[in-house]
């Protein structure tokens, strides 16, 4: 999680939506908590993977676990925004353990998992954690800028093209472009 420049006059307008896209079933899950008048709000988004029922179950497990951790811990009296980075790491770890427990209970779900991105706005600061390839953008002065890194093979393949070790067309259509380099799959 990275803090942005402090601005006490920040007001937050939040909206959320999920689209099915080309898939036959919804494998994304989303939960948001932006309460009127509060200077703390957050969103949790996961894109599930694992096929069959596993992908949509994984994304719901990830979102519900992280959402619950954030909700319970930020509601404690005396909560300080300085705790947010450690809280985000902890919440992601809890969700990952839940995926591991689910797989242990039902070995048929091995391979289930998901990406997650969690932006938190608190006291005019922005913190986040991201695992996987979901982008987080900052819109400022008419410009969109991606804040987080893409945890897929795409940036590494693009680098090979840039260094002349692979031609542009091969890089653009490479079968491993979308392979994730990080995801919550119940492992370290």
FITOR-255040 format. One record per atom (N, C-alpha, C): residue number from 0; residue in three letters; atom name; z, x, y. Coordinates in steps of 0.001 Angstrom, whole numbers. Layout:
# residues N
> n	res	atom	z	x	y
> NUM	ALA	CA	Z	X	Y
...
This chain:
# residues 188
> n	res	atom	z	x	y
> 0	UNK	N	0	819	-1187
> 0	UNK	CA	0	0	0
> 0	UNK	C	0	852	1235
> 1	UNK	N	-782	490	2223
> 1	UNK	CA	-868	1283	3447
> 1	UNK	C	-576	413	4664
> 2	UNK	N	343	851	5537
> 2	UNK	CA	604	64	6751
> 2	UNK	C	-504	271	7780
> 3	UNK	N	-855	-781	8472
> 3	UNK	CA	-1812	-680	9575
> 3	UNK	C	-994	-585	10868
> 4	UNK	N	-1664	-343	11982
> 4	UNK	CA	-967	-230	13261
> 4	UNK	C	-148	-1495	13540
> 5	UNK	N	1079	-1315	14020
> 5	UNK	CA	1966	-2457	14268
> 5	UNK	C	1486	-3240	15489
> 6	UNK	N	1460	-4541	15356
> 6	UNK	CA	1114	-5415	16461
> 6	UNK	C	1983	-6662	16352
> 7	UNK	N	3044	-6742	17167
> 7	UNK	CA	3965	-7870	17049
> 7	UNK	C	3328	-9219	17379
> 8	UNK	N	2159	-9206	18056
> 8	UNK	CA	1512	-10463	18444
> 8	UNK	C	542	-10960	17365
> 9	UNK	N	577	-10386	16181
> 9	UNK	CA	-350	-10786	15125
> 9	UNK	C	-43	-12211	14672
> 10	UNK	N	-1084	-13039	14629
> 10	UNK	CA	-927	-14354	14021
> 10	UNK	C	-1871	-14388	12833
> 11	UNK	N	-1457	-15068	11792
> 11	UNK	CA	-2225	-15091	10558
> 11	UNK	C	-2765	-16480	10317
> 12	UNK	N	-4070	-16562	10079
> 12	UNK	CA	-4690	-17788	9608
> 12	UNK	C	-5173	-17485	8201
> 13	UNK	N	-4730	-18254	7222
> 13	UNK	CA	-5083	-17969	5832
> 13	UNK	C	-5808	-19155	5218
> 14	UNK	N	-6851	-18840	4456
> 14	UNK	CA	-7572	-19851	3688
> 14	UNK	C	-7948	-19209	2370
> 15	UNK	N	-8043	-20012	1320
> 15	UNK	CA	-8418	-19437	23
> 15	UNK	C	-9345	-20391	-712
> 16	UNK	N	-10200	-19796	-1553
> 16	UNK	CA	-11123	-20586	-2357
> 16	UNK	C	-11567	-19738	-3542
> 17	UNK	N	-11874	-20384	-4637
> 17	UNK	CA	-12433	-19716	-5807
> 17	UNK	C	-13795	-20324	-6107
> 18	UNK	N	-14736	-19478	-6502
> 18	UNK	CA	-16048	-19976	-6920
> 18	UNK	C	-16283	-19585	-8368
> 19	UNK	N	-16963	-20424	-9098
> 19	UNK	CA	-17216	-20157	-10525
> 19	UNK	C	-18285	-19088	-10715
> 20	UNK	N	-19241	-19016	-9818
> 20	UNK	CA	-20331	-18051	-9981
> 20	UNK	C	-21192	-18426	-11170
> 21	UNK	N	-21719	-17403	-11856
> 21	UNK	CA	-22650	-17651	-12964
> 21	UNK	C	-21934	-17833	-14304
> 22	UNK	N	-20608	-17720	-14287
> 22	UNK	CA	-19873	-17835	-15542
> 22	UNK	C	-19760	-19283	-16001
> 23	UNK	N	-19492	-19448	-17305
> 23	UNK	CA	-19330	-20800	-17838
> 23	UNK	C	-17883	-21272	-17682
> 24	UNK	N	-16955	-20338	-17436
> 24	UNK	CA	-15550	-20729	-17253
> 24	UNK	C	-14940	-19868	-16149
> 25	UNK	N	-13892	-20400	-15532
> 25	UNK	CA	-13236	-19694	-14432
> 25	UNK	C	-12306	-18627	-14993
> 26	UNK	N	-12584	-17360	-14693
> 26	UNK	CA	-11715	-16275	-15150
> 26	UNK	C	-10943	-15649	-13998
> 27	UNK	N	-11077	-16217	-12803
> 27	UNK	CA	-10307	-15748	-11655
> 27	UNK	C	-9082	-16634	-11494
> 28	UNK	N	-8020	-16062	-10951
> 28	UNK	CA	-6839	-16840	-10592
> 28	UNK	C	-6383	-16354	-9220
> 29	UNK	N	-5832	-17270	-8439
> 29	UNK	CA	-5468	-16976	-7055
> 29	UNK	C	-4235	-17771	-6674
> 30	UNK	N	-3315	-17120	-5972
> 30	UNK	CA	-2159	-17817	-5409
> 30	UNK	C	-1880	-17204	-4040
> 31	UNK	N	-1514	-18045	-3075
> 31	UNK	CA	-1213	-17559	-1733
> 31	UNK	C	104	-18138	-1244
> 32	UNK	N	760	-17397	-363
> 32	UNK	CA	2005	-17861	265
> 32	UNK	C	2000	-17403	1715
> 33	UNK	N	1526	-18263	2587
> 33	UNK	CA	1559	-18007	4024
> 33	UNK	C	2235	-19215	4653
> 34	UNK	N	3532	-19087	4946
> 34	UNK	CA	4301	-20237	5436
> 34	UNK	C	4329	-20253	6956
> 35	UNK	N	4167	-21447	7510
> 35	UNK	CA	4168	-21656	8957
> 35	UNK	C	5389	-20983	9579
> 36	UNK	N	5144	-20149	10588
> 36	UNK	CA	6246	-19543	11321
> 36	UNK	C	6837	-18295	10677
> 37	UNK	N	6458	-17987	9457
> 37	UNK	CA	6989	-16794	8793
> 37	UNK	C	6151	-15581	9179
> 38	UNK	N	6805	-14418	9308
> 38	UNK	CA	6028	-13217	9614
> 38	UNK	C	5675	-12455	8337
> 39	UNK	N	5887	-13109	7177
> 39	UNK	CA	5523	-12487	5906
> 39	UNK	C	4682	-13464	5093
> 40	UNK	N	3563	-12992	4598
> 40	UNK	CA	2705	-13811	3748
> 40	UNK	C	1923	-12917	2815
> 41	UNK	N	1452	-13489	1713
> 41	UNK	CA	702	-12680	755
> 41	UNK	C	-239	-13534	-73
> 42	UNK	N	-1196	-12841	-690
> 42	UNK	CA	-2136	-13476	-1612
> 42	UNK	C	-2212	-12591	-2849
> 43	UNK	N	-2419	-13226	-3996
> 43	UNK	CA	-2574	-12500	-5261
> 43	UNK	C	-3843	-13023	-5927
> 44	UNK	N	-4795	-12127	-6183
> 44	UNK	CA	-6065	-12505	-6795
> 44	UNK	C	-6314	-11624	-8007
> 45	UNK	N	-6650	-12251	-9134
> 45	UNK	CA	-6979	-11504	-10344
> 45	UNK	C	-8280	-12021	-10930
> 46	UNK	N	-9096	-11088	-11398
> 46	UNK	CA	-10330	-11402	-12114
> 46	UNK	C	-10078	-11011	-13562
> 47	UNK	N	-10040	-12015	-14452
> 47	UNK	CA	-9704	-11769	-15845
> 47	UNK	C	-10865	-11222	-16648
> 48	UNK	N	-10513	-10573	-17753
> 48	UNK	CA	-11531	-10063	-18662
> 48	UNK	C	-10995	-10160	-20080
> 49	UNK	N	-11878	-10134	-21047
> 49	UNK	CA	-11443	-10174	-22433
> 49	UNK	C	-12129	-11252	-23230
> 50	UNK	N	-12979	-12024	-22591
> 50	UNK	CA	-13750	-13033	-23327
> 50	UNK	C	-12914	-14182	-23854
> 51	UNK	N	-13585	-15178	-24408
> 51	UNK	CA	-12958	-16390	-24973
> 51	UNK	C	-11899	-16928	-24015
> 52	UNK	N	-10708	-17230	-24538
> 52	UNK	CA	-9635	-17753	-23686
> 52	UNK	C	-8889	-16619	-23008
> 53	UNK	N	-9081	-15379	-23470
> 53	UNK	CA	-8225	-14285	-23022
> 53	UNK	C	-8361	-13965	-21535
> 54	UNK	N	-9591	-13993	-20997
> 54	UNK	CA	-9789	-13633	-19597
> 54	UNK	C	-9104	-14563	-18633
> 55	UNK	N	-9235	-15860	-18856
> 55	UNK	CA	-8594	-16782	-17917
> 55	UNK	C	-7078	-16779	-18097
> 56	UNK	N	-6594	-16580	-19323
> 56	UNK	CA	-5148	-16481	-19546
> 56	UNK	C	-4613	-15229	-18853
> 57	UNK	N	-5303	-14099	-19028
> 57	UNK	CA	-4857	-12835	-18430
> 57	UNK	C	-4736	-12955	-16919
> 58	UNK	N	-5752	-13516	-16267
> 58	UNK	CA	-5703	-13606	-14804
> 58	UNK	C	-4559	-14516	-14349
> 59	UNK	N	-4309	-15602	-15092
> 59	UNK	CA	-3195	-16494	-14716
> 59	UNK	C	-1847	-15818	-14931
> 60	UNK	N	-1707	-15049	-16017
> 60	UNK	CA	-459	-14313	-16273
> 60	UNK	C	-223	-13305	-15155
> 61	UNK	N	-1249	-12531	-14826
> 61	UNK	CA	-1123	-11507	-13784
> 61	UNK	C	-722	-12131	-12451
> 62	UNK	N	-1438	-13176	-12042
> 62	UNK	CA	-1149	-13814	-10757
> 62	UNK	C	242	-14445	-10749
> 63	UNK	N	606	-15165	-11807
> 63	UNK	CA	1902	-15847	-11794
> 63	UNK	C	3060	-14860	-11803
> 64	UNK	N	2939	-13779	-12560
> 64	UNK	CA	4022	-12778	-12603
> 64	UNK	C	4197	-12076	-11261
> 65	UNK	N	3099	-11640	-10679
> 65	UNK	CA	3186	-10930	-9397
> 65	UNK	C	3641	-11875	-8292
> 66	UNK	N	3108	-13102	-8288
> 66	UNK	CA	3498	-14093	-7284
> 66	UNK	C	5000	-14375	-7378
> 67	UNK	N	5512	-14537	-8604
> 67	UNK	CA	6943	-14816	-8799
> 67	UNK	C	7799	-13644	-8313
> 68	UNK	N	7416	-12422	-8682
> 68	UNK	CA	8175	-11246	-8246
> 68	UNK	C	8231	-11159	-6723
> 69	UNK	N	7082	-11318	-6072
> 69	UNK	CA	7041	-11235	-4607
> 69	UNK	C	7850	-12361	-3967
> 70	UNK	N	7696	-13565	-4502
> 70	UNK	CA	8406	-14715	-3933
> 70	UNK	C	9921	-14529	-4036
> 71	UNK	N	10400	-14166	-5223
> 71	UNK	CA	11846	-14020	-5436
> 71	UNK	C	12430	-12881	-4610
> 72	UNK	N	11761	-11750	-4599
> 72	UNK	CA	12328	-10567	-3934
> 72	UNK	C	12254	-10649	-2414
> 73	UNK	N	11168	-11233	-1864
> 73	UNK	CA	11064	-11305	-403
> 73	UNK	C	11972	-12394	162
> 74	UNK	N	12434	-13323	-685
> 74	UNK	CA	13309	-14409	-225
> 74	UNK	C	14782	-13980	-172
> 75	UNK	N	15098	-12823	-723
> 75	UNK	CA	16495	-12353	-726
> 75	UNK	C	16968	-12074	692
> 76	UNK	N	18228	-12422	984
> 76	UNK	CA	18775	-12098	2318
> 76	UNK	C	18730	-10582	2536
> 77	UNK	N	18358	-10180	3738
> 77	UNK	CA	18339	-8759	4060
> 77	UNK	C	17107	-8026	3561
> 78	UNK	N	16119	-8770	3076
> 78	UNK	CA	14899	-8103	2623
> 78	UNK	C	14262	-7357	3790
> 79	UNK	N	13850	-6138	3535
> 79	UNK	CA	13261	-5290	4569
> 79	UNK	C	11825	-4948	4188
> 80	UNK	N	10898	-5000	5147
> 80	UNK	CA	9498	-4747	4811
> 80	UNK	C	9267	-3333	4291
> 81	UNK	N	10204	-2421	4522
> 81	UNK	CA	10113	-1077	3977
> 81	UNK	C	10137	-1069	2451
> 82	UNK	N	10628	-2159	1865
> 82	UNK	CA	10691	-2280	403
> 82	UNK	C	9347	-2704	-203
> 83	UNK	N	8389	-3125	623
> 83	UNK	CA	7144	-3716	111
> 83	UNK	C	6345	-2768	-791
> 84	UNK	N	6120	-1498	-414
> 84	UNK	CA	5336	-635	-1317
> 84	UNK	C	5945	-526	-2722
> 85	UNK	N	7253	-309	-2804
> 85	UNK	CA	7910	-214	-4115
> 85	UNK	C	7856	-1555	-4842
> 86	UNK	N	8004	-2643	-4090
> 86	UNK	CA	7950	-3980	-4688
> 86	UNK	C	6564	-4254	-5279
> 87	UNK	N	5508	-3860	-4586
> 87	UNK	CA	4149	-4065	-5090
> 87	UNK	C	3932	-3283	-6386
> 88	UNK	N	4369	-2025	-6407
> 88	UNK	CA	4239	-1227	-7639
> 88	UNK	C	5014	-1865	-8781
> 89	UNK	N	6231	-2325	-8488
> 89	UNK	CA	7073	-2959	-9508
> 89	UNK	C	6412	-4235	-10048
> 90	UNK	N	5908	-5072	-9142
> 90	UNK	CA	5302	-6352	-9545
> 90	UNK	C	4090	-6136	-10444
> 91	UNK	N	3271	-5133	-10122
> 91	UNK	CA	2094	-4824	-10944
> 91	UNK	C	2538	-4343	-12321
> 92	UNK	N	3592	-3519	-12368
> 92	UNK	CA	4125	-3023	-13647
> 92	UNK	C	4636	-4175	-14503
> 93	UNK	N	5357	-5122	-13889
> 93	UNK	CA	5863	-6297	-14608
> 93	UNK	C	4705	-7095	-15204
> 94	UNK	N	3659	-7315	-14408
> 94	UNK	CA	2498	-8076	-14888
> 94	UNK	C	1829	-7348	-16052
> 95	UNK	N	1721	-6037	-15952
> 95	UNK	CA	1100	-5244	-17018
> 95	UNK	C	1921	-5354	-18312
> 96	UNK	N	3264	-5316	-18193
> 96	UNK	CA	4136	-5474	-19369
> 96	UNK	C	3955	-6859	-19999
> 97	UNK	N	3749	-7874	-19162
> 97	UNK	CA	3533	-9233	-19679
> 97	UNK	C	2230	-9320	-20473
> 98	UNK	N	1194	-8653	-19994
> 98	UNK	CA	-76	-8606	-20731
> 98	UNK	C	160	-7913	-22081
> 99	UNK	N	898	-6798	-22066
> 99	UNK	CA	1204	-6063	-23307
> 99	UNK	C	1954	-6953	-24291
> 100	UNK	N	2936	-7712	-23797
> 100	UNK	CA	3728	-8599	-24662
> 100	UNK	C	2849	-9693	-25260
> 101	UNK	N	1931	-10219	-24458
> 101	UNK	CA	1026	-11281	-24921
> 101	UNK	C	135	-10759	-26047
> 102	UNK	N	-394	-9533	-25863
> 102	UNK	CA	-1268	-8924	-26872
> 102	UNK	C	-480	-8644	-28156
> 103	UNK	N	770	-8207	-27986
> 103	UNK	CA	1615	-7924	-29160
> 103	UNK	C	1875	-9206	-29958
> 104	UNK	N	2103	-10318	-29241
> 104	UNK	CA	2330	-11618	-29889
> 104	UNK	C	1077	-12121	-30595
> 105	UNK	N	-83	-11897	-29971
> 105	UNK	CA	-1347	-12388	-30515
> 105	UNK	C	-2392	-11277	-30480
> 106	UNK	N	-2469	-10472	-31560
> 106	UNK	CA	-3399	-9331	-31596
> 106	UNK	C	-4864	-9723	-31373
> 107	UNK	N	-5219	-10998	-31575
> 107	UNK	CA	-6596	-11446	-31306
> 107	UNK	C	-6958	-11327	-29827
> 108	UNK	N	-5944	-11224	-28976
> 108	UNK	CA	-6223	-11136	-27533
> 108	UNK	C	-6326	-9685	-27060
> 109	UNK	N	-6310	-8713	-27998
> 109	UNK	CA	-6491	-7308	-27599
> 109	UNK	C	-7782	-7189	-26804
> 110	UNK	N	-7727	-6447	-25713
> 110	UNK	CA	-8893	-6335	-24826
> 110	UNK	C	-8776	-7254	-23618
> 111	UNK	N	-7786	-8186	-23656
> 111	UNK	CA	-7581	-9035	-22488
> 111	UNK	C	-6978	-8200	-21356
> 112	UNK	N	-7194	-8640	-20154
> 112	UNK	CA	-6625	-7964	-19002
> 112	UNK	C	-7260	-8492	-17748
> 113	UNK	N	-7096	-7759	-16683
> 113	UNK	CA	-7690	-8207	-15437
> 113	UNK	C	-7480	-7215	-14313
> 114	UNK	N	-8237	-7437	-13262
> 114	UNK	CA	-8053	-6693	-12020
> 114	UNK	C	-7013	-7449	-11201
> 115	UNK	N	-6503	-6816	-10163
> 115	UNK	CA	-5627	-7544	-9246
> 115	UNK	C	-5707	-6908	-7872
> 116	UNK	N	-5650	-7761	-6865
> 116	UNK	CA	-5536	-7282	-5495
> 116	UNK	C	-4513	-8158	-4784
> 117	UNK	N	-3584	-7496	-4077
> 117	UNK	CA	-2482	-8200	-3425
> 117	UNK	C	-2323	-7677	-1994
> 118	UNK	N	-2858	-8383	-1002
> 118	UNK	CA	-2554	-8029	386
> 118	UNK	C	-1282	-8740	839
> 119	UNK	N	-433	-8016	1565
> 119	UNK	CA	812	-8574	2105
> 119	UNK	C	821	-8296	3606
> 120	UNK	N	1007	-9354	4396
> 120	UNK	CA	1156	-9219	5840
> 120	UNK	C	2635	-9416	6142
> 121	UNK	N	3235	-8424	6824
> 121	UNK	CA	4671	-8514	7134
> 121	UNK	C	4953	-7850	8472
> 122	UNK	N	5497	-8626	9402
> 122	UNK	CA	5889	-8074	10693
> 122	UNK	C	4778	-7344	11423
> 123	UNK	N	3543	-7852	11317
> 123	UNK	CA	2427	-7225	12008
> 123	UNK	C	1829	-6048	11255
> 124	UNK	N	2300	-5785	10050
> 124	UNK	CA	1760	-4711	9209
> 124	UNK	C	1007	-5325	8029
> 125	UNK	N	54	-4559	7505
> 125	UNK	CA	-670	-4960	6308
> 125	UNK	C	-389	-3937	5214
> 126	UNK	N	66	-4410	4075
> 126	UNK	CA	286	-3585	2890
> 126	UNK	C	-594	-4165	1788
> 127	UNK	N	-943	-3345	794
> 127	UNK	CA	-1682	-3895	-330
> 127	UNK	C	-1539	-3010	-1542
> 128	UNK	N	-1831	-3627	-2690
> 128	UNK	CA	-2022	-2879	-3920
> 128	UNK	C	-3295	-3430	-4541
> 129	UNK	N	-4091	-2550	-5143
> 129	UNK	CA	-5278	-3030	-5841
> 129	UNK	C	-5495	-2210	-7103
> 130	UNK	N	-5872	-2921	-8150
> 130	UNK	CA	-6186	-2321	-9440
> 130	UNK	C	-7505	-2949	-9864
> 131	UNK	N	-8538	-2132	-10049
> 131	UNK	CA	-9840	-2681	-10426
> 131	UNK	C	-10842	-2553	-9301
> 132	UNK	N	-11796	-3474	-9261
> 132	UNK	CA	-12924	-3333	-8334
> 132	UNK	C	-13020	-4430	-7279
> 133	UNK	N	-11943	-5196	-7067
> 133	UNK	CA	-11992	-6230	-6023
> 133	UNK	C	-11819	-5586	-4657
> 134	UNK	N	-12760	-5821	-3734
> 134	UNK	CA	-12673	-5176	-2428
> 134	UNK	C	-11715	-5897	-1477
> 135	UNK	N	-11077	-5123	-601
> 135	UNK	CA	-10241	-5662	473
> 135	UNK	C	-10844	-5169	1776
> 136	UNK	N	-11212	-6110	2651
> 136	UNK	CA	-11868	-5753	3897
> 136	UNK	C	-10976	-6045	5087
> 137	UNK	N	-11103	-5203	6105
> 137	UNK	CA	-10494	-5445	7402
> 137	UNK	C	-11631	-5801	8353
> 138	UNK	N	-11501	-6944	9048
> 138	UNK	CA	-12487	-7332	10054
> 138	UNK	C	-11858	-7055	11409
> 139	UNK	N	-12428	-6098	12152
> 139	UNK	CA	-11868	-5733	13451
> 139	UNK	C	-13007	-5337	14372
> 140	UNK	N	-12955	-5825	15599
> 140	UNK	CA	-13982	-5501	16604
> 140	UNK	C	-15394	-5765	16083
> 141	UNK	N	-15561	-6883	15376
> 141	UNK	CA	-16873	-7278	14890
> 141	UNK	C	-17382	-6478	13700
> 142	UNK	N	-16533	-5627	13121
> 142	UNK	CA	-16963	-4797	11997
> 142	UNK	C	-16092	-5043	10774
> 143	UNK	N	-16744	-5064	9592
> 143	UNK	CA	-16019	-5141	8314
> 143	UNK	C	-15878	-3730	7765
> 144	UNK	N	-14663	-3382	7340
> 144	UNK	CA	-14439	-2060	6752
> 144	UNK	C	-13619	-2248	5479
> 145	UNK	N	-14097	-1684	4370
> 145	UNK	CA	-13352	-1790	3115
> 145	UNK	C	-12160	-846	3175
> 146	UNK	N	-10969	-1376	2873
> 146	UNK	CA	-9738	-596	2970
> 146	UNK	C	-9379	90	1654
> 147	UNK	N	-9684	-553	537
> 147	UNK	CA	-9264	-14	-760
> 147	UNK	C	-10429	664	-1461
> 148	UNK	N	-10119	1327	-2576
> 148	UNK	CA	-11134	2012	-3366
> 148	UNK	C	-11611	1113	-4499
> 149	UNK	N	-12864	1271	-4875
> 149	UNK	CA	-13476	554	-5995
> 149	UNK	C	-13150	1335	-7267
> 150	UNK	N	-12293	765	-8122
> 150	UNK	CA	-11919	1419	-9373
> 150	UNK	C	-12905	1036	-10475
> 151	UNK	N	-14175	1397	-10264
> 151	UNK	CA	-15204	1212	-11291
> 151	UNK	C	-16035	2491	-11314
> 152	UNK	N	-16993	2550	-12226
> 152	UNK	CA	-17844	3738	-12320
> 152	UNK	C	-18862	3821	-11179
> 153	UNK	N	-19071	2723	-10448
> 153	UNK	CA	-20102	2701	-9398
> 153	UNK	C	-19967	3844	-8392
> 154	UNK	N	-18773	4110	-7815
> 154	UNK	CA	-18688	5212	-6852
> 154	UNK	C	-19019	6580	-7468
> 155	UNK	N	-18609	6802	-8722
> 155	UNK	CA	-18910	8083	-9377
> 155	UNK	C	-20414	8230	-9619
> 156	UNK	N	-21062	7128	-10018
> 156	UNK	CA	-22516	7150	-10249
> 156	UNK	C	-23247	7387	-8917
> 157	UNK	N	-22783	6711	-7851
> 157	UNK	CA	-23385	6900	-6528
> 157	UNK	C	-23256	8347	-6064
> 158	UNK	N	-22121	8979	-6392
> 158	UNK	CA	-21901	10378	-6027
> 158	UNK	C	-22898	11288	-6756
> 159	UNK	N	-23147	11003	-8046
> 159	UNK	CA	-24128	11789	-8809
> 159	UNK	C	-25522	11687	-8183
> 160	UNK	N	-25874	10470	-7714
> 160	UNK	CA	-27170	10256	-7055
> 160	UNK	C	-27203	11068	-5756
> 161	UNK	N	-26106	10968	-4984
> 161	UNK	CA	-26005	11671	-3702
> 161	UNK	C	-26143	13191	-3890
> 162	UNK	N	-25581	13713	-4985
> 162	UNK	CA	-25622	15155	-5261
> 162	UNK	C	-26925	15584	-5943
> 163	UNK	N	-27824	14610	-6186
> 163	UNK	CA	-29112	14931	-6785
> 163	UNK	C	-29059	15149	-8295
> 164	UNK	N	-27936	14762	-8932
> 164	UNK	CA	-27804	14939	-10381
> 164	UNK	C	-28334	13733	-11154
> 165	UNK	N	-28712	12678	-10420
> 165	UNK	CA	-29258	11462	-11048
> 165	UNK	C	-30198	10830	-10026
> 166	UNK	N	-31316	10279	-10482
> 166	UNK	CA	-32216	9653	-9506
> 166	UNK	C	-31695	8270	-9110
> 167	UNK	N	-32089	7826	-7924
> 167	UNK	CA	-31554	6598	-7320
> 167	UNK	C	-31746	5369	-8206
> 168	UNK	N	-32907	5225	-8808
> 168	UNK	CA	-33186	4046	-9638
> 168	UNK	C	-32286	4018	-10874
> 169	UNK	N	-32090	5159	-11518
> 169	UNK	CA	-31207	5246	-12689
> 169	UNK	C	-29787	4871	-12276
> 170	UNK	N	-29360	5378	-11121
> 170	UNK	CA	-28016	5074	-10626
> 170	UNK	C	-27831	3600	-10326
> 171	UNK	N	-28848	3008	-9688
> 171	UNK	CA	-28756	1597	-9277
> 171	UNK	C	-28675	664	-10482
> 172	UNK	N	-29348	1048	-11585
> 172	UNK	CA	-29413	153	-12755
> 172	UNK	C	-28579	668	-13925
> 173	UNK	N	-27710	1662	-13654
> 173	UNK	CA	-26924	2282	-14730
> 173	UNK	C	-26074	1242	-15456
> 174	UNK	N	-26108	1226	-16810
> 174	UNK	CA	-25368	200	-17570
> 174	UNK	C	-23844	298	-17418
> 175	UNK	N	-23342	1438	-16945
> 175	UNK	CA	-21888	1579	-16808
> 175	UNK	C	-21397	1377	-15377
> 176	UNK	N	-22276	944	-14456
> 176	UNK	CA	-21873	764	-13048
> 176	UNK	C	-20621	-100	-12908
> 177	UNK	N	-20552	-1180	-13699
> 177	UNK	CA	-19446	-2128	-13545
> 177	UNK	C	-18250	-1833	-14443
> 178	UNK	N	-18300	-731	-15207
> 178	UNK	CA	-17154	-375	-16063
> 178	UNK	C	-15969	-2	-15182
> 179	UNK	N	-14833	-637	-15432
> 179	UNK	CA	-13639	-377	-14625
> 179	UNK	C	-12983	938	-15022
> 180	UNK	N	-12441	1634	-14020
> 180	UNK	CA	-11660	2835	-14289
> 180	UNK	C	-10168	2527	-14223
> 181	UNK	N	-9808	1340	-13762
> 181	UNK	CA	-8413	879	-13835
> 181	UNK	C	-8395	-634	-13950
> 182	UNK	N	-7446	-1129	-14723
> 182	UNK	CA	-7261	-2567	-14911
> 182	UNK	C	-5892	-2763	-15544
> 183	UNK	N	-5373	-3983	-15466
> 183	UNK	CA	-4107	-4292	-16150
> 183	UNK	C	-4460	-4781	-17547
> 184	UNK	N	-4250	-3937	-18543
> 184	UNK	CA	-4581	-4283	-19932
> 184	UNK	C	-3392	-4054	-20860
> 185	UNK	N	-2189	-3944	-20286
> 185	UNK	CA	-991	-3778	-21104
> 185	UNK	C	-729	-2359	-21536
> 186	UNK	N	-1450	-1397	-20958
> 186	UNK	CA	-1253	12	-21310
> 186	UNK	C	-856	808	-20073
> 187	UNK	N	-440	2064	-20274
> 187	UNK	CA	-57	2901	-19134
> 187	UNK	C	-1226	3099	-18192
